[in-house]
């Protein structure tokens, strides 16, 4: 048999794929020059990038004035004036908090950020985490207020900058969370009066802009209080933020409750659990787990929305920056100031949105289709 | 094996069954629900009475009047830009109306622009073109992760601080000038032909819709396709042109003319309006892009494959198969983005554009009647929101999948 001429005696090596379909060239062809229109798009986008990116890099980095420099140096330079950040970073980050005491907000923020980082790990989602948060917040307030162990007392009208932004956002969500659970349960209650109250509250708050709630808190709340009772501006803004975020969170949690199959309720009732035990042990743990990614997204929105307190004259990160760049010497360099805090906001929000996407992948494995 | 019945094991059940024990009232679910709700109502009432009484006391003590009578009084403040005639001698009610119209003006324009940009960016993020997809992602991530108020401050400061003064205005396009004082652009003046052209445009739109219905019926019956897009566009464009020609073809292009300190002619928008529109549009388009992207991704790949197997071309696959299904996912969150944009336009107060909140804020500071001013403002926003969500629910029911 083997002497037949047409039987191959050895296996030929595989042909290399065409040079144009592998390696860098292949990648280029597949991703950038895939057909005429795609190539045109790539060229157009590349032209735009070439036109705008190098001048931007020059302005941002190469021609910029870095470090400690007088405003005159900036006036002569062609690039960005990062000296304004060097000069004003304390004011931007801490507002009017006494200069010598800035280590206290730094330490307080470190505590809060550590706690947030710690809470990101799912292995730490235990009951003691609530205690850790209570302790951490207590430590934050103690540090910020002071008035003991030789720490001077700092009234909260002087709080400002990043610590205030973080505080408004974190307290906003921590306090709103239990409220929103009650609201979500109430909205699904069988009792018409309770349901009506919850629906009215949620729709009313969600139907109006946050700024109108902030106005309400700063102008109307004082009228509601009996004479002699005075709540300061920070607490009023905080109340508005809590009211606002609890309505939005309630809708998120309601979404989770609706996703729980009827069988879970029936099973819980069949083993004789009462309403609250059923919710606490069976329903809410499942519902909340389902909606943790959207809760993180709500928190991102809330974090950005805290900047609105600047309109009611609370010196948060945004208003502190505006005050910093209103200095006549540095007035021309507002862009640099805004870019600086935009980067701060971006870092926080981007981290949180990536975390929420990570959680989604962790939770919904096996439920995604190609 | 037979069961022995009740007498199994020699145990005999008592003949007389004991009457069921009455459930005590506090364990009766109905009674408890009634009691609970009564308590809730009572607590709310007590709270309301308390709030009203303290508020009345406070108002008297501070000498603030109450009631909505002030709406008839002379407002006395200027409003920078108005869509309807307004002067400081007009009433507060008219000032509120001016503010509301300004809110609607900027929101409507913002919604249109944000939808266009959002759809483009959302599709670009799904592009097979690596560069385009990356650029679109970078845009979306940047825009979504920076607070809107900061973006508004940035745009406003950039327009008023970085752009040249009026006399050195930059010509973006011929006839369109950008400067510290806003954007100036030419307008077409049709004179007395305007009402006819407007009516003709409406008629054209109606005719185009009627033609589309007719063409669809015809296609269902005979299978023949009619060039709907072409004829429809022709109708919508043609009708007004005919009307314009018939009424004598008056045409006057009002182009802004460069003066020493101001421009004359044309039309213009203020830097406040421009900054607000720019900020709202860019911020919302980032969110709309994500909605469009996830809507398109939500249509299973098999649908595209099946359409391809039927022999449909790429454009028709998108138009006839993917988009109608994607819209079902896209429309509800899109509507809530529109609502968000409208509510976010309230940030106008921070950069001095006279929207509803800004007018309410000024009236509040002048009259001191905080409760009334804030209530009016909230009631208007609430009406806008609730009517939009009513529309959205209606639409959702209409497009919802009809299942077995």
HADDOCK unambig.tbl for C-alpha pairs under 7 A between the chains (distance, minus, plus):
assign (segid A and resid 31 and name CA) (segid B and resid 128 and name CA) 6.11 0.50 0.50
assign (segid A and resid 31 and name CA) (segid B and resid 129 and name CA) 5.07 0.50 0.50
assign (segid A and resid 31 and name CA) (segid B and resid 130 and name CA) 5.17 0.50 0.50
assign (segid A and resid 32 and name CA) (segid B and resid 129 and name CA) 5.12 0.50 0.50
assign (segid A and resid 32 and name CA) (segid B and resid 130 and name CA) 5.93 0.50 0.50
assign (segid A and resid 32 and name CA) (segid B and resid 131 and name CA) 6.84 0.50 0.50
assign (segid A and resid 38 and name CA) (segid B and resid 129 and name CA) 6.40 0.50 0.50
assign (segid A and resid 42 and name CA) (segid B and resid 131 and name CA) 6.54 0.50 0.50
assign (segid A and resid 191 and name CA) (segid B and resid 33 and name CA) 6.48 0.50 0.50
assign (segid A and resid 193 and name CA) (segid B and resid 37 and name CA) 5.95 0.50 0.50
assign (segid A and resid 194 and name CA) (segid B and resid 37 and name CA) 6.47 0.50 0.50
assign (segid A and resid 204 and name CA) (segid B and resid 382 and name CA) 6.81 0.50 0.50
assign (segid A and resid 207 and name CA) (segid B and resid 381 and name CA) 6.42 0.50 0.50
assign (segid A and resid 207 and name CA) (segid B and resid 382 and name CA) 4.81 0.50 0.50
assign (segid A and resid 207 and name CA) (segid B and resid 385 and name CA) 5.30 0.50 0.50
assign (segid A and resid 208 and name CA) (segid B and resid 343 and name CA) 6.75 0.50 0.50
assign (segid A and resid 208 and name CA) (segid B and resid 378 and name CA) 5.83 0.50 0.50
assign (segid A and resid 208 and name CA) (segid B and resid 381 and name CA) 5.46 0.50 0.50
assign (segid A and resid 208 and name CA) (segid B and resid 382 and name CA) 5.75 0.50 0.50
assign (segid A and resid 209 and name CA) (segid B and resid 343 and name CA) 4.98 0.50 0.50
assign (segid A and resid 209 and name CA) (segid B and resid 344 and name CA) 6.73 0.50 0.50
assign (segid A and resid 209 and name CA) (segid B and resid 346 and name CA) 6.96 0.50 0.50
assign (segid A and resid 212 and name CA) (segid B and resid 374 and name CA) 6.95 0.50 0.50
assign (segid A and resid 212 and name CA) (segid B and resid 378 and name CA) 6.83 0.50 0.50
assign (segid A and resid 216 and name CA) (segid B and resid 374 and name CA) 6.63 0.50 0.50
assign (segid A and resid 219 and name CA) (segid B and resid 370 and name CA) 6.14 0.50 0.50
assign (segid A and resid 220 and name CA) (segid B and resid 370 and name CA) 6.27 0.50 0.50
assign (segid A and resid 220 and name CA) (segid B and resid 371 and name CA) 6.20 0.50 0.50
assign (segid A and resid 223 and name CA) (segid B and resid 55 and name CA) 5.25 0.50 0.50
assign (segid A and resid 223 and name CA) (segid B and resid 58 and name CA) 5.85 0.50 0.50
assign (segid A and resid 224 and name CA) (segid B and resid 51 and name CA) 5.59 0.50 0.50
assign (segid A and resid 224 and name CA) (segid B and resid 54 and name CA) 5.96 0.50 0.50
assign (segid A and resid 224 and name CA) (segid B and resid 55 and name CA) 5.03 0.50 0.50
assign (segid A and resid 225 and name CA) (segid B and resid 54 and name CA) 6.60 0.50 0.50
assign (segid A and resid 226 and name CA) (segid B and resid 54 and name CA) 5.71 0.50 0.50
assign (segid A and resid 304 and name CA) (segid B and resid 146 and name CA) 6.96 0.50 0.50
assign (segid A and resid 304 and name CA) (segid B and resid 147 and name CA) 4.76 0.50 0.50
assign (segid A and resid 305 and name CA) (segid B and resid 147 and name CA) 6.79 0.50 0.50
assign (segid A and resid 307 and name CA) (segid B and resid 147 and name CA) 6.99 0.50 0.50
assign (segid A and resid 307 and name CA) (segid B and resid 149 and name CA) 6.84 0.50 0.50
assign (segid A and resid 308 and name CA) (segid B and resid 149 and name CA) 6.87 0.50 0.50
assign (segid A and resid 311 and name CA) (segid B and resid 350 and name CA) 6.22 0.50 0.50
assign (segid A and resid 318 and name CA) (segid B and resid 150 and name CA) 7.00 0.50 0.50
assign (segid A and resid 338 and name CA) (segid B and resid 154 and name CA) 6.74 0.50 0.50
assign (segid A and resid 342 and name CA) (segid B and resid 146 and name CA) 5.88 0.50 0.50
assign (segid A and resid 345 and name CA) (segid B and resid 145 and name CA) 6.90 0.50 0.50
assign (segid A and resid 345 and name CA) (segid B and resid 146 and name CA) 5.87 0.50 0.50
assign (segid A and resid 346 and name CA) (segid B and resid 145 and name CA) 5.03 0.50 0.50
assign (segid A and resid 346 and name CA) (segid B and resid 146 and name CA) 5.55 0.50 0.50
assign (segid A and resid 349 and name CA) (segid B and resid 145 and name CA) 5.43 0.50 0.50
assign (segid A and resid 350 and name CA) (segid B and resid 145 and name CA) 6.26 0.50 0.50
